[in-house]
């Protein structure tokens, strides 16, 4: 089938796509929805320091650890069925989290939310791959999908702040419930079922292997970003890589592999995952600094900082569709490389930020986001299009897992670089001041007066200096990634769609979505 023969999606498919954006927004929002709620949760549930960390991190860990498993499961049992199951679980877990009466109950609910999220993210992207067979339309849809995912993370913190100004802390979770009910009603009507017609036996042993490969690496990288390079965290990363080696070896030797070899036969798939991982590295690495800059350098309150952090998201909506249109007219490799160069310019602007440069920071963050969304939307489209349609769930899960790795690595590497510069600028400071900018702020408040102001001024200058070095390092990496994109993807062009998986028999909309 050539691209010209691919059936154009109509109103039904675009309506179904709009419905599929609901779970994507909610899953990405739940990454940041607790930013404002944690003080109220601490007051009511009285969690220990360790429990407080797990309230934050259990969601992300469960999500990252099960993405590969859920993507493969969706290919076997049906992506719509998995989406509906995950939506029901996500809604119920949201109610459990909202009315949690103990820290343990809230942590358990957050784990269930992560499990539900792991079913939703690859299912939505895989269904987009199946709904849109025309390359141009699919590119537009994935561009919108990428922008919605990026915007949802910023929106989560703002929405939680607004809710907490009017309701109790559990309300930040109840936001999910109406959306999931709407999803459960509309998806069976609008979205056909798609699955692999010959999936083979499900490899149960690969489930714990994939989880053991992903979780220790993500955990270790996150802790290195927060606490520095400690032996325990380095060992965690090493253990995850060891399990990853075993997992990959098993996938290469089995016919019923969870991640089949057929996925990597397309030239754009492996390259797409690698470039998407680099983009996530830059996205999360920059966020590590910009949020701290707004709060601890400019002295903004949490809600004010969250509202300002939405500003760069306003330009993302235009970047993805424009890049999709450009990709139809020229070699996609050059558009992707251009996205990396644009993002490098954004990092360079952040590298010029001083101690009071709000608008320069926002401009740099906006340019960076535009470039990275351009990259992420195009490489996601190319990776999915080059993979067999019956393996779209597995392909989507690998893209999402790469994003989790890249985000954790970006915070660890760029965060460590910035921290090293920060500490070198404060050689004789108190341990709390030299450890983090947050510690310096607390020390300055304790000292008060001119002494406190001096400590805060020195710490802020050191943090900005570290942020500048990290930004320049990020810019250099993105320029190298642009060269890599041309080397790996030049000549691929706009990929023609692979033969589609037919909707399951008896599914609503059969024949209306895919050409025979």
Secondary structure, DSSP 8 states (H G I E B T S, - for coil): --GGGS----HHHHHHHHHHHHHHHHHHHTTTTTTTTHHHHHHHH---HHHHHHHHHHHHHHHHHHHHHHHHHHHHH-HHHHHHHHHHHHHHHHHHHHT--SHHHHHHHHHHHHHHHHHHHHHHHHHHHHH--SHHHHHHHHHHHHHHHHHHHHHHHHHHHHHHTTS-TTHHHHHHHHHHHHHHHHHHHH---B--TT-----THHHHHHHHHHHHHHHHHHHHHHH-S-HHHHHHHHHHHHHHHHHHHHHHH-TT-SS-GGGGGSHHHHHHHHHHHHHHHHHHHHHHHHHHIIIIIS---HHHHHHHHTGGGGGHHHHHHHHHHHHTTS-HHHHHHHHHHHHHHHHHHHHT--TT-HHHHHHHHHHHHHHHHHHHHHHHHHHHHHS-GGGHHHHHHHHHHHHHHHHHHHHHHHHHHHHHHHHHT-TTS-HHHHH-HHHHHHHHHHH-HHHHHHHHHHHHHHHHHHHHHHHHHHHHHHHHHHHHHHHHHTT--S--------B-TT-TTTTTSS--
